[in-house]
Amino acid sequence: MVGDTPRLELCVGIYRAQQISGHVVVFADGVHPTNAFQTFLVHESRDPGHFGVALWHLRSEGPSLHVVTPFAVSASLQTTERVEHVRVRDAAGDQLVAVEQVSNAVAAHAR
């Protein structure tokens, strides 16, 4: 859309989270109807017992192709405590995503 100003908006995706070697990694996957979006996860304030992120996208200026365009983004949260859930905020609202505890064998490769 030529002439439009970039707009920051909440996006929507499919989420999963893993805890490995002192970090919780949150993954978001989804699709956009055009190639004109930059998508990212932003850390939000931590509620007691939960970590939070929000999924945003920015619609770029200028022409775009009307073709389904997949995205995959991640964010890492550092912690020494065991985390059971991460709160994700997106255009569909808030949801809790269960955190998978990665096995010691896999974690050894991340050190």
CNS distance restraints for C-alpha pairs under 8 A (distance, minus, plus):
assign (resid   1 and name CA) (resid  61 and name CA) 6.95 0.50 0.50
assign (resid   1 and name CA) (resid  62 and name CA) 5.80 0.50 0.50
assign (resid   1 and name CA) (resid  63 and name CA) 5.48 0.50 0.50
assign (resid   1 and name CA) (resid  64 and name CA) 6.98 0.50 0.50
assign (resid   2 and name CA) (resid  61 and name CA) 6.53 0.50 0.50
assign (resid   2 and name CA) (resid  62 and name CA) 4.56 0.50 0.50
assign (resid   2 and name CA) (resid  63 and name CA) 5.62 0.50 0.50
assign (resid   3 and name CA) (resid  61 and name CA) 6.82 0.50 0.50
assign (resid   3 and name CA) (resid  62 and name CA) 6.60 0.50 0.50
assign (resid   4 and name CA) (resid  61 and name CA) 5.95 0.50 0.50
assign (resid   4 and name CA) (resid  62 and name CA) 7.40 0.50 0.50
assign (resid   5 and name CA) (resid  60 and name CA) 7.84 0.50 0.50
assign (resid   5 and name CA) (resid  61 and name CA) 6.15 0.50 0.50
assign (resid   6 and name CA) (resid  58 and name CA) 6.33 0.50 0.50
assign (resid   6 and name CA) (resid  59 and name CA) 5.27 0.50 0.50
assign (resid   6 and name CA) (resid  60 and name CA) 5.37 0.50 0.50
assign (resid   6 and name CA) (resid  61 and name CA) 5.72 0.50 0.50
assign (resid   7 and name CA) (resid  58 and name CA) 5.52 0.50 0.50
assign (resid   7 and name CA) (resid  59 and name CA) 5.55 0.50 0.50
assign (resid   7 and name CA) (resid  60 and name CA) 7.79 0.50 0.50
assign (resid   8 and name CA) (resid  56 and name CA) 6.83 0.50 0.50
assign (resid   8 and name CA) (resid  57 and name CA) 5.86 0.50 0.50
assign (resid   8 and name CA) (resid  58 and name CA) 4.59 0.50 0.50
assign (resid   8 and name CA) (resid  59 and name CA) 6.88 0.50 0.50
assign (resid   9 and name CA) (resid  56 and name CA) 5.65 0.50 0.50
assign (resid   9 and name CA) (resid  57 and name CA) 5.57 0.50 0.50
assign (resid   9 and name CA) (resid  58 and name CA) 6.41 0.50 0.50
assign (resid   9 and name CA) (resid  91 and name CA) 7.97 0.50 0.50
assign (resid  10 and name CA) (resid  54 and name CA) 7.55 0.50 0.50
assign (resid  10 and name CA) (resid  55 and name CA) 5.94 0.50 0.50
assign (resid  10 and name CA) (resid  56 and name CA) 4.38 0.50 0.50
assign (resid  10 and name CA) (resid  57 and name CA) 6.22 0.50 0.50
assign (resid  10 and name CA) (resid  90 and name CA) 5.32 0.50 0.50
assign (resid  10 and name CA) (resid  91 and name CA) 4.89 0.50 0.50
assign (resid  11 and name CA) (resid  39 and name CA) 7.79 0.50 0.50
assign (resid  11 and name CA) (resid  55 and name CA) 5.53 0.50 0.50
assign (resid  11 and name CA) (resid  56 and name CA) 4.95 0.50 0.50
assign (resid  11 and name CA) (resid  57 and name CA) 5.70 0.50 0.50
assign (resid  11 and name CA) (resid  90 and name CA) 5.55 0.50 0.50
assign (resid  11 and name CA) (resid  91 and name CA) 5.27 0.50 0.50
assign (resid  12 and name CA) (resid  30 and name CA) 7.16 0.50 0.50
assign (resid  12 and name CA) (resid  55 and name CA) 6.81 0.50 0.50
assign (resid  12 and name CA) (resid  90 and name CA) 5.41 0.50 0.50
assign (resid  12 and name CA) (resid  91 and name CA) 5.50 0.50 0.50
assign (resid  12 and name CA) (resid  92 and name CA) 6.52 0.50 0.50
assign (resid  13 and name CA) (resid  28 and name CA) 5.76 0.50 0.50
assign (resid  13 and name CA) (resid  29 and name CA) 5.37 0.50 0.50
assign (resid  13 and name CA) (resid  30 and name CA) 4.76 0.50 0.50
assign (resid  13 and name CA) (resid  31 and name CA) 7.75 0.50 0.50
assign (resid  13 and name CA) (resid  55 and name CA) 7.75 0.50 0.50
assign (resid  13 and name CA) (resid  90 and name CA) 7.78 0.50 0.50
assign (resid  14 and name CA) (resid  28 and name CA) 5.50 0.50 0.50
assign (resid  14 and name CA) (resid  29 and name CA) 5.23 0.50 0.50
assign (resid  14 and name CA) (resid  30 and name CA) 6.22 0.50 0.50
assign (resid  15 and name CA) (resid  26 and name CA) 7.14 0.50 0.50
assign (resid  15 and name CA) (resid  27 and name CA) 5.60 0.50 0.50
assign (resid  15 and name CA) (resid  28 and name CA) 4.67 0.50 0.50
assign (resid  15 and name CA) (resid  29 and name CA) 6.64 0.50 0.50
assign (resid  15 and name CA) (resid  97 and name CA) 6.89 0.50 0.50
assign (resid  16 and name CA) (resid  26 and name CA) 5.96 0.50 0.50
assign (resid  16 and name CA) (resid  27 and name CA) 5.33 0.50 0.50
assign (resid  16 and name CA) (resid  28 and name CA) 6.84 0.50 0.50
assign (resid  16 and name CA) (resid  97 and name CA) 6.36 0.50 0.50
assign (resid  16 and name CA) (resid  98 and name CA) 7.19 0.50 0.50
assign (resid  16 and name CA) (resid  99 and name CA) 7.19 0.50 0.50
assign (resid  17 and name CA) (resid  24 and name CA) 6.77 0.50 0.50
assign (resid  17 and name CA) (resid  25 and name CA) 5.50 0.50 0.50
assign (resid  17 and name CA) (resid  26 and name CA) 4.35 0.50 0.50
assign (resid  17 and name CA) (resid  27 and name CA) 6.01 0.50 0.50
assign (resid  17 and name CA) (resid  86 and name CA) 7.47 0.50 0.50
assign (resid  17 and name CA) (resid  97 and name CA) 6.82 0.50 0.50
assign (resid  17 and name CA) (resid  98 and name CA) 6.62 0.50 0.50
assign (resid  17 and name CA) (resid  99 and name CA) 4.76 0.50 0.50
assign (resid  17 and name CA) (resid 100 and name CA) 6.10 0.50 0.50
assign (resid  18 and name CA) (resid  24 and name CA) 5.58 0.50 0.50
assign (resid  18 and name CA) (resid  25 and name CA) 5.32 0.50 0.50
assign (resid  18 and name CA) (resid  26 and name CA) 6.70 0.50 0.50
assign (resid  18 and name CA) (resid  99 and name CA) 5.09 0.50 0.50
assign (resid  18 and name CA) (resid 100 and name CA) 4.55 0.50 0.50
assign (resid  18 and name CA) (resid 101 and name CA) 5.87 0.50 0.50
assign (resid  18 and name CA) (resid 102 and name CA) 6.39 0.50 0.50
assign (resid  19 and name CA) (resid  23 and name CA) 5.63 0.50 0.50
assign (resid  19 and name CA) (resid  24 and name CA) 4.26 0.50 0.50
assign (resid  19 and name CA) (resid  25 and name CA) 6.31 0.50 0.50
assign (resid  19 and name CA) (resid  82 and name CA) 7.87 0.50 0.50
assign (resid  19 and name CA) (resid  83 and name CA) 7.35 0.50 0.50
assign (resid  19 and name CA) (resid  99 and name CA) 6.40 0.50 0.50
assign (resid  19 and name CA) (resid 100 and name CA) 6.14 0.50 0.50
assign (resid  19 and name CA) (resid 101 and name CA) 5.06 0.50 0.50
assign (resid  19 and name CA) (resid 102 and name CA) 5.94 0.50 0.50
assign (resid  20 and name CA) (resid  24 and name CA) 6.32 0.50 0.50
assign (resid  20 and name CA) (resid  25 and name CA) 7.76 0.50 0.50
assign (resid  20 and name CA) (resid 101 and name CA) 6.84 0.50 0.50
assign (resid  20 and name CA) (resid 102 and name CA) 5.60 0.50 0.50
assign (resid  20 and name CA) (resid 107 and name CA) 5.73 0.50 0.50
assign (resid  20 and name CA) (resid 110 and name CA) 7.65 0.50 0.50
assign (resid  21 and name CA) (resid 107 and name CA) 5.93 0.50 0.50
assign (resid  21 and name CA) (resid 110 and name CA) 6.76 0.50 0.50
assign (resid  21 and name CA) (resid 111 and name CA) 6.91 0.50 0.50
assign (resid  22 and name CA) (resid  78 and name CA) 5.93 0.50 0.50
assign (resid  22 and name CA) (resid  79 and name CA) 5.29 0.50 0.50
assign (resid  22 and name CA) (resid  80 and name CA) 5.21 0.50 0.50
assign (resid  22 and name CA) (resid  81 and name CA) 7.85 0.50 0.50
assign (resid  23 and name CA) (resid  76 and name CA) 6.29 0.50 0.50
assign (resid  23 and name CA) (resid  77 and name CA) 5.46 0.50 0.50
assign (resid  23 and name CA) (resid  78 and name CA) 4.40 0.50 0.50
assign (resid  23 and name CA) (resid  79 and name CA) 5.57 0.50 0.50
assign (resid  23 and name CA) (resid  80 and name CA) 7.55 0.50 0.50
assign (resid  24 and name CA) (resid  76 and name CA) 5.65 0.50 0.50
assign (resid  24 and name CA) (resid  77 and name CA) 5.05 0.50 0.50
assign (resid  24 and name CA) (resid  78 and name CA) 6.36 0.50 0.50
assign (resid  24 and name CA) (resid  79 and name CA) 7.21 0.50 0.50
assign (resid  24 and name CA) (resid  83 and name CA) 7.64 0.50 0.50
assign (resid  24 and name CA) (resid  99 and name CA) 7.73 0.50 0.50
assign (resid  25 and name CA) (resid  74 and name CA) 6.72 0.50 0.50
assign (resid  25 and name CA) (resid  75 and name CA) 5.70 0.50 0.50
assign (resid  25 and name CA) (resid  76 and name CA) 4.39 0.50 0.50
assign (resid  25 and name CA) (resid  77 and name CA) 6.30 0.50 0.50
assign (resid  26 and name CA) (resid  74 and name CA) 5.40 0.50 0.50
assign (resid  26 and name CA) (resid  75 and name CA) 5.36 0.50 0.50
assign (resid  26 and name CA) (resid  76 and name CA) 6.39 0.50 0.50
assign (resid  26 and name CA) (resid  86 and name CA) 7.96 0.50 0.50
assign (resid  27 and name CA) (resid  72 and name CA) 7.23 0.50 0.50
assign (resid  27 and name CA) (resid  73 and name CA) 5.90 0.50 0.50
assign (resid  27 and name CA) (resid  74 and name CA) 4.40 0.50 0.50
assign (resid  27 and name CA) (resid  75 and name CA) 6.83 0.50 0.50
assign (resid  28 and name CA) (resid  41 and name CA) 7.98 0.50 0.50
assign (resid  28 and name CA) (resid  55 and name CA) 7.84 0.50 0.50
assign (resid  28 and name CA) (resid  72 and name CA) 5.70 0.50 0.50
assign (resid  28 and name CA) (resid  73 and name CA) 5.37 0.50 0.50
assign (resid  28 and name CA) (resid  74 and name CA) 6.16 0.50 0.50
assign (resid  29 and name CA) (resid  70 and name CA) 7.46 0.50 0.50
assign (resid  29 and name CA) (resid  71 and name CA) 5.63 0.50 0.50
assign (resid  29 and name CA) (resid  72 and name CA) 4.46 0.50 0.50
assign (resid  29 and name CA) (resid  73 and name CA) 6.63 0.50 0.50
assign (resid  30 and name CA) (resid  70 and name CA) 5.71 0.50 0.50
assign (resid  30 and name CA) (resid  71 and name CA) 5.42 0.50 0.50
assign (resid  30 and name CA) (resid  72 and name CA) 6.74 0.50 0.50
assign (resid  31 and name CA) (resid  68 and name CA) 6.41 0.50 0.50
assign (resid  31 and name CA) (resid  69 and name CA) 5.38 0.50 0.50
assign (resid  31 and name CA) (resid  70 and name CA) 4.11 0.50 0.50
assign (resid  31 and name CA) (resid  71 and name CA) 5.74 0.50 0.50
assign (resid  32 and name CA) (resid  37 and name CA) 7.26 0.50 0.50
assign (resid  32 and name CA) (resid  68 and name CA) 5.69 0.50 0.50
assign (resid  32 and name CA) (resid  69 and name CA) 5.16 0.50 0.50
assign (resid  32 and name CA) (resid  70 and name CA) 6.28 0.50 0.50
assign (resid  32 and name CA) (resid  71 and name CA) 7.61 0.50 0.50
assign (resid  33 and name CA) (resid  66 and name CA) 6.18 0.50 0.50
assign (resid  33 and name CA) (resid  67 and name CA) 5.88 0.50 0.50
assign (resid  33 and name CA) (resid  68 and name CA) 4.62 0.50 0.50
assign (resid  33 and name CA) (resid  69 and name CA) 6.34 0.50 0.50
assign (resid  34 and name CA) (resid  64 and name CA) 6.39 0.50 0.50
assign (resid  34 and name CA) (resid  65 and name CA) 5.53 0.50 0.50
assign (resid  34 and name CA) (resid  66 and name CA) 4.52 0.50 0.50
assign (resid  34 and name CA) (resid  67 and name CA) 4.99 0.50 0.50
assign (resid  34 and name CA) (resid  68 and name CA) 5.64 0.50 0.50
assign (resid  34 and name CA) (resid  69 and name CA) 5.96 0.50 0.50
assign (resid  35 and name CA) (resid  64 and name CA) 5.96 0.50 0.50
assign (resid  35 and name CA) (resid  65 and name CA) 5.80 0.50 0.50
assign (resid  35 and name CA) (resid  66 and name CA) 7.02 0.50 0.50
assign (resid  35 and name CA) (resid  67 and name CA) 6.70 0.50 0.50
assign (resid  35 and name CA) (resid  68 and name CA) 7.38 0.50 0.50
assign (resid  35 and name CA) (resid  69 and name CA) 5.67 0.50 0.50
assign (resid  36 and name CA) (resid  59 and name CA) 5.59 0.50 0.50
assign (resid  36 and name CA) (resid  60 and name CA) 5.15 0.50 0.50
assign (resid  36 and name CA) (resid  61 and name CA) 7.61 0.50 0.50
assign (resid  36 and name CA) (resid  63 and name CA) 7.86 0.50 0.50
assign (resid  36 and name CA) (resid  64 and name CA) 5.47 0.50 0.50
assign (resid  36 and name CA) (resid  65 and name CA) 7.48 0.50 0.50
assign (resid  37 and name CA) (resid  57 and name CA) 6.11 0.50 0.50
assign (resid  37 and name CA) (resid  58 and name CA) 5.45 0.50 0.50
assign (resid  37 and name CA) (resid  59 and name CA) 4.57 0.50 0.50
assign (resid  37 and name CA) (resid  60 and name CA) 5.85 0.50 0.50
assign (resid  38 and name CA) (resid  57 and name CA) 5.35 0.50 0.50
assign (resid  38 and name CA) (resid  58 and name CA) 5.15 0.50 0.50
assign (resid  38 and name CA) (resid  59 and name CA) 6.60 0.50 0.50
assign (resid  38 and name CA) (resid  60 and name CA) 7.29 0.50 0.50
assign (resid  39 and name CA) (resid  55 and name CA) 7.35 0.50 0.50
assign (resid  39 and name CA) (resid  56 and name CA) 5.80 0.50 0.50
assign (resid  39 and name CA) (resid  57 and name CA) 4.19 0.50 0.50
assign (resid  39 and name CA) (resid  58 and name CA) 6.49 0.50 0.50
assign (resid  39 and name CA) (resid  71 and name CA) 7.21 0.50 0.50
assign (resid  39 and name CA) (resid  73 and name CA) 7.15 0.50 0.50
assign (resid  40 and name CA) (resid  55 and name CA) 5.94 0.50 0.50
assign (resid  40 and name CA) (resid  56 and name CA) 5.54 0.50 0.50
assign (resid  40 and name CA) (resid  57 and name CA) 6.25 0.50 0.50
assign (resid  40 and name CA) (resid  73 and name CA) 6.06 0.50 0.50
assign (resid  40 and name CA) (resid  74 and name CA) 7.51 0.50 0.50
assign (resid  41 and name CA) (resid  53 and name CA) 6.21 0.50 0.50
assign (resid  41 and name CA) (resid  54 and name CA) 5.50 0.50 0.50
assign (resid  41 and name CA) (resid  55 and name CA) 4.61 0.50 0.50
assign (resid  41 and name CA) (resid  56 and name CA) 6.23 0.50 0.50
assign (resid  41 and name CA) (resid  73 and name CA) 6.95 0.50 0.50
assign (resid  41 and name CA) (resid  74 and name CA) 6.54 0.50 0.50
assign (resid  41 and name CA) (resid  75 and name CA) 6.07 0.50 0.50
assign (resid  42 and name CA) (resid  53 and name CA) 5.34 0.50 0.50
assign (resid  42 and name CA) (resid  54 and name CA) 5.24 0.50 0.50
assign (resid  42 and name CA) (resid  55 and name CA) 6.53 0.50 0.50
assign (resid  42 and name CA) (resid  56 and name CA) 7.43 0.50 0.50
assign (resid  42 and name CA) (resid  75 and name CA) 7.51 0.50 0.50
assign (resid  43 and name CA) (resid  52 and name CA) 6.12 0.50 0.50
assign (resid  43 and name CA) (resid  53 and name CA) 4.46 0.50 0.50
assign (resid  43 and name CA) (resid  54 and name CA) 6.62 0.50 0.50
assign (resid  43 and name CA) (resid  75 and name CA) 7.80 0.50 0.50
assign (resid  44 and name CA) (resid  51 and name CA) 7.71 0.50 0.50
assign (resid  44 and name CA) (resid  52 and name CA) 5.14 0.50 0.50
assign (resid  44 and name CA) (resid  53 and name CA) 5.11 0.50 0.50
assign (resid  44 and name CA) (resid  54 and name CA) 6.80 0.50 0.50
assign (resid  45 and name CA) (resid  51 and name CA) 7.48 0.50 0.50
assign (resid  45 and name CA) (resid  52 and name CA) 6.45 0.50 0.50
assign (resid  46 and name CA) (resid  50 and name CA) 6.14 0.50 0.50
assign (resid  46 and name CA) (resid  51 and name CA) 4.90 0.50 0.50
assign (resid  46 and name CA) (resid  52 and name CA) 5.80 0.50 0.50
assign (resid  47 and name CA) (resid  51 and name CA) 6.37 0.50 0.50
assign (resid  47 and name CA) (resid  52 and name CA) 7.41 0.50 0.50
assign (resid  49 and name CA) (resid  83 and name CA) 7.55 0.50 0.50
assign (resid  50 and name CA) (resid  83 and name CA) 7.16 0.50 0.50
assign (resid  50 and name CA) (resid  84 and name CA) 7.93 0.50 0.50
assign (resid  50 and name CA) (resid  85 and name CA) 6.32 0.50 0.50
assign (resid  50 and name CA) (resid  86 and name CA) 5.72 0.50 0.50
assign (resid  50 and name CA) (resid  87 and name CA) 6.61 0.50 0.50
assign (resid  51 and name CA) (resid  77 and name CA) 7.83 0.50 0.50
assign (resid  51 and name CA) (resid  85 and name CA) 7.51 0.50 0.50
assign (resid  51 and name CA) (resid  86 and name CA) 5.05 0.50 0.50
assign (resid  51 and name CA) (resid  87 and name CA) 6.05 0.50 0.50
assign (resid  52 and name CA) (resid  86 and name CA) 5.71 0.50 0.50
assign (resid  52 and name CA) (resid  87 and name CA) 4.57 0.50 0.50
assign (resid  52 and name CA) (resid  88 and name CA) 5.79 0.50 0.50
assign (resid  52 and name CA) (resid  89 and name CA) 7.65 0.50 0.50
assign (resid  53 and name CA) (resid  86 and name CA) 7.67 0.50 0.50
assign (resid  53 and name CA) (resid  87 and name CA) 6.44 0.50 0.50
assign (resid  53 and name CA) (resid  88 and name CA) 5.10 0.50 0.50
assign (resid  53 and name CA) (resid  89 and name CA) 6.37 0.50 0.50
assign (resid  54 and name CA) (resid  88 and name CA) 5.51 0.50 0.50
assign (resid  54 and name CA) (resid  89 and name CA) 4.54 0.50 0.50
assign (resid  54 and name CA) (resid  90 and name CA) 5.80 0.50 0.50
assign (resid  55 and name CA) (resid  88 and name CA) 7.41 0.50 0.50
assign (resid  55 and name CA) (resid  89 and name CA) 6.49 0.50 0.50
assign (resid  55 and name CA) (resid  90 and name CA) 5.35 0.50 0.50
assign (resid  56 and name CA) (resid  90 and name CA) 7.25 0.50 0.50
assign (resid  83 and name CA) (resid  99 and name CA) 6.62 0.50 0.50
assign (resid  84 and name CA) (resid  98 and name CA) 5.96 0.50 0.50
assign (resid  84 and name CA) (resid  99 and name CA) 5.23 0.50 0.50
assign (resid  84 and name CA) (resid 100 and name CA) 7.83 0.50 0.50
assign (resid  85 and name CA) (resid  96 and name CA) 5.90 0.50 0.50
assign (resid  85 and name CA) (resid  97 and name CA) 5.30 0.50 0.50
assign (resid  85 and name CA) (resid  98 and name CA) 4.48 0.50 0.50
assign (resid  85 and name CA) (resid  99 and name CA) 5.22 0.50 0.50
assign (resid  86 and name CA) (resid  96 and name CA) 5.58 0.50 0.50
assign (resid  86 and name CA) (resid  97 and name CA) 5.19 0.50 0.50
assign (resid  86 and name CA) (resid  98 and name CA) 6.59 0.50 0.50
assign (resid  86 and name CA) (resid  99 and name CA) 6.84 0.50 0.50
assign (resid  87 and name CA) (resid  94 and name CA) 6.72 0.50 0.50
assign (resid  87 and name CA) (resid  95 and name CA) 5.68 0.50 0.50
assign (resid  87 and name CA) (resid  96 and name CA) 4.57 0.50 0.50
assign (resid  87 and name CA) (resid  97 and name CA) 6.27 0.50 0.50
assign (resid  88 and name CA) (resid  94 and name CA) 5.66 0.50 0.50
assign (resid  88 and name CA) (resid  95 and name CA) 5.38 0.50 0.50
assign (resid  88 and name CA) (resid  96 and name CA) 6.24 0.50 0.50
assign (resid  88 and name CA) (resid  97 and name CA) 7.03 0.50 0.50
assign (resid  89 and name CA) (resid  93 and name CA) 5.65 0.50 0.50
assign (resid  89 and name CA) (resid  94 and name CA) 4.40 0.50 0.50
assign (resid  89 and name CA) (resid  95 and name CA) 6.53 0.50 0.50
assign (resid  90 and name CA) (resid  94 and name CA) 6.45 0.50 0.50
assign (resid 102 and name CA) (resid 106 and name CA) 6.56 0.50 0.50
assign (resid 102 and name CA) (resid 107 and name CA) 6.44 0.50 0.50
assign (resid 103 and name CA) (resid 107 and name CA) 6.13 0.50 0.50
assign (resid 104 and name CA) (resid 108 and name CA) 5.99 0.50 0.50
assign (resid 105 and name CA) (resid 109 and name CA) 7.30 0.50 0.50
assign (resid 106 and name CA) (resid 110 and name CA) 7.19 0.50 0.50
assign (resid 107 and name CA) (resid 111 and name CA) 6.92 0.50 0.50
